[in-house]
Amino acid sequence: MVNQIASEQDSIAMDTAVGETPLPETPFEPRIVAFACHWCTYSGADLAGLNRMNYPANVKLLRVPCSGRVNPQYVLTALNKGCDGVLVCGCHPGDCHYATGNYFAKRRLMAFKRLLEFSGLQPERFQVRWISGSEAGKFRDTVIQVCEEIRALGPLEGDSWGVDKGGTGDGSCVPVFDEAKTGTHEPSPCPQPSPPSPLSTPQNALRERARELLQSGEVSLVIGWGATRFENRTTPLFVTQAEEAEQLLFNEYCTNTLAKYAVREKELTSGRIALATRGCESRAVNRMLADRQLQRSDLVLLGLPCSGMRDDATGAVLTKCATCTHRNPVVFDEMLGEPAPEEEVDRFEELRGLEALDIRQRLAWFDAAWMRCIRCYACREVCPVCTCRECFVDQERVGWQGKQANRAENRFYNLTRVFHIGDRCIECGECERACPMGLPLMALNRKFVSDLDTLFASGEAGLSDEADNALGRYDLADTEEFM
């Protein structure tokens, strides 16, 4: 598999291919960047030139070692820098010079294309084709077709992805974005939340078992929830002494998912860690075991039933809990309390509502969200599957991503992050819960999860500790959408 790290040299090549912005008074001609496989498509383009085949000069070729080398960040960067469309061309499946590179590319680009379309990009602006070194005619025909399609769509402004075209710039097609969730809109009055009611049996059992484990020395730390000065809020609590076990709480306001704290604390703790574990924590633990962030022998999982946590401001069941499919831990060492009844829920209900919108409506809806992002990275910090030691946004890579909190950069960050975690997302909803601006992050996550399941039967992540990353493998029987 070919390295996908974007380099400064790649950025320079991209800038050269994009070129200068045309003068406003000149007739519109689309600017298209094509990432061409060195071994096949680039040779096919060369053969088309040798045979004097005529095709539009709108497409600027960037040679890559393999279509598997095309990082989705390349696509986003090209669009942000002023391209009206992006074309990726590689060897036919089975003919890859690196044996399997285009099989991985096919999976990744199919899923990414659907994500771009969902977020508001017209599908004609990002296309993938398989063109061999002998198919000069197919290369010419592909370039002509792509240019005609994008010319018909008109220019794409990289910052807005065309939201100001076609009479949509006035925000008239933002019918569903809930400004009350963003923190910048005065919400309507809501009922006061009810005082917390301790889940007596599990809470008492948690305290007792934590005390026993600490006294016996089986664990050196227990991670659970503790009280704050607000009765309807809790905070993660780290208990190291047996007499502190009485501080542990378990009620319907234990909103934080705790699993990621175990990774951090393991680096600071010499002994084993006991972790209060509901369905979301257990799936997170499985995912972190698969990613080799933890070892199972490091943990004692104290299973807890969960019927759903409540919002500390309204008392309503949290959105992430209303769509939860596992109210009991899928893995545990000891179960404290009777299992909660499992309920059948439609976790993609909101997704279907968004998919039913016109593409311009979705574009305006997401643009409204991107404009509110403040790049605090709370979503990254709280996510149990964001486990890279150095995040791509913290790397100094000139020309690829900036630190500005504007629409283009915020879109770049959020779409790239979804792609990075998509096949490992456990749908815990912590990213959306932690976001201070109320961004609809789970809409993107669930779209990607849904597409991976539809395309590759990936299923739900975190149900076992086996690494089964849909984008890290391929199948010869995979759907073909790029011929």
Secondary structure, 3 states (H helix, E strand, C coil): CCCCCCCHHHHHHHHHHHCCCCCCCCCCCCCEEEEEECCCHHHHHHHHHHCCCCCCCCEEEEEECCHHHCCHHHHHHHHHCCCCEEEEEECCCCCCCCCCHHHHHHHHHHHHHHHHHHCCCCHHHEEEEECCCCCHHHHHHHHHHHHHHHHHHCCCCCCCCCCCCCCCCCCCCCCCCCHHHCCCCCCCCCCCCCCCCCCHHHHHHHHHHHHHHHHHCCCCEEEEEEECCCCCCEEEEEECCHHHHHHCECCCCCCCCCHHHHHHHHHHCCCCEEEEECHHHHHHHHHHHHCCCCCHHHEEEEECCCCCCECCCCCCECHHHHCCCCCCCCCCCEECCCCCCCCCCCCCHHHHHHHCCCHHHHHHHHHHHHCCCCCCCHHHHHCCCCCCCCCHHHCCCCCCCCCCCCHHHHHHHHHHHHHHHHHHCCCCCHHHHHCCCCCCHHHHHHHHHHHHHHHHCCCCCCCCCCCCCHHHCCCCCCCCCCC
